[in-house]
Amino acid sequence: MGARDEVLRWRRGQAAAEKRQRELLRARGPRPEQAVAEALDALEALEAMGVWPGPRDPASERAVEEVRARWVRIETRARASRG
């Protein structure tokens, strides 16, 4: 068996395992409590390592700045309409 055949066999095995995992998850159904607990554990681990909150990517940073600018305009209009 050549290296190419071994890689193809490995890929088929990975695909079969992924398919089986999806079937098991589908049969078990959603588990929101577990998902939330795992997410909080991950955040705690990141915080313990000193990398939470993480840096924003440039697109997210622009979006945050746009939201802040919109709130400034909304607040300015609200103050002007009050008096």
N, C-alpha and C positions, 0 to 999 in steps of 0.2 A: 504494500500500500504506500503510495507516494504522499508527499507533503500536501499536495493539492487535495487528494482524497481525504486526508486526515482533517484538513480545514473544513471541507464540505460536510464531513461527518459531525464535526464539532458544531458547525452552524445549524445543522438539522437538529442536533440534540438541544441546543440553546433555544431554538424555535419551539420544539416540543415542550420543553420545560416552561417556557413563557406561556404557551397555550394552556397547559395544565394549571399553572398558577392563576391565570385569569378565570378558568372554570371554577377553581376552588373558591376564589374571592367572590365570584358571582353567586355561587351556591350559599355561601355564608352570609352574604348581604352586607350592607354598609355597617360600619362600626364607628360612628362619630366620636364616641367617648375615647376610643383608642387613638383615633387620628389626632384629636386635640391633645391628649396626653403626650403623644410622641412629638408633636410640634412644640409643646412647651418644654419638653426635655431637650430638644435640639436647641431651642433658644437659650435655655439655661447653660448648656454646654458651650455655646458660642460666647455667652457673657462671661463664663468662667475663664475662657481662653483670651478674653479681652478684645474680641472681634465683633461684639454686638453693641450698638447697631453698626452694621457694615456700611461701607461707603456706597453712595448712590451712583448709578451709572449716569452718564450725561443726559440721556433722554428723560430719566426719572427726575433728575434735578431740575430740568427745564419745566417739566410738568408741575412740580411742586412750586416753583417760582411763579408760574402762570396762575395757579390756584391762589397763592398769596396775593398776587396783584389784583385778581378779581375780587377777593374779599376786601381789599383796600378800597376799590371803586364802590363796592356795595355799601361799605361802612360810610364812605364819604357822602354818597347820595342819601343814605338814611339820616345822617346828621343834618344835611342841608334841608331835607324835607321837614324835619322837626322844628327848625327854627332858624 
